[in-house]
Amino acid sequence: MRFLVLKAVDTVLAILQWAIFLRVILSWFPLDRYSKYYRYVEILYQITEPVLSPIRNFLNRYLYKYGHMYLDFSPLIAFLAINILRSLL
């Protein structure tokens, strides 16, 4: 039973990693609001934003107090954190 739960958590984390990776790739290609793929990208953002938003807020609050963050490193940090968490499982 424990193995099954750990495998399910690992699978969810793997899917989240792929979603973050896909979001990073899609951010390079801006979509029009009237594109037929816009709804899928919107769902992808809804899935990944709860993970990336706290990391982005932390970076803005503590590391970039006086300047602006031109590159968003939150996907990289989230990807690394999920990878560490998966290796601990």
N, C-alpha and C positions, 0 to 999 in steps of 0.2 A: 504494500500500500504506500509506504513512504517513497519507494522508488518511483511509483507512478506519479505522485505529487511533484517530486523533484523533476521528473521528465517533463511534466506539463508546464512547470514554471520555466524550465530551460527552453522549451518550445516557444512560450510566450515572449521570453526575452530575445530569442533569435528572430522572431517575427518583428519585434520592436526595432531591433538593430537594422533589419532590412528596410523597414519603413523609414527610419531616420536616413539611411543611405539613399533611398529613393527620393526622399524630400530634398536632400542636398543636390542631387543630380537635377531634379526638376526645377530647382530654384535658378538654375542657369538658363532655363528656357521659359521666359514669361508667357503665360497663357492669357488669352483674351477671355473675358467674362462670358462670352457667348460661345466659347469653344465646347465641343461635345465632351471633352475630357475634364472640363473645369470642375464638375461635381466630384469626380474621383480624387482630384488633387485637393479639393476642399475636405473630403473625408480623411485623406492622408494627413493633412494639417491638424485636423481635430484629434487624430490618434496620437500624433507626436508632440503636439503643443504642451500637454500636461507634463511631459518629461523635460522639454527644452526650456520652457518658460522660467521655472525656478533657477535653473543654471544661468540663464541669461540675466535674470534679475540680480543674482549673486555677483556675476561678473561686472555688471553695470554699477552696483552699489560699492563694491570693495576694490575692484581693480581699475576701474575707469571713472574715478570720482570727478576728475576735472576735465577729462577729454571725452571724445565720442568713440564708440567702438565701431570701426568701419568694417571689420571682418567679424563675423559671428562664429566664435569658437565653441558655442554651446553644443552643436552636434558632435564635435570631436570629443569633448569632455564626456558627453552622455554615452557615446560609443565606447570609450575607454572604460567608463564606470560599469556599463552593462557587461562588457567583456570580462572585467575583474569579477563581477558578481557571478557570471556564468562559470568561471573557472573555480570559484569557491564552492559552487554547488557540486 
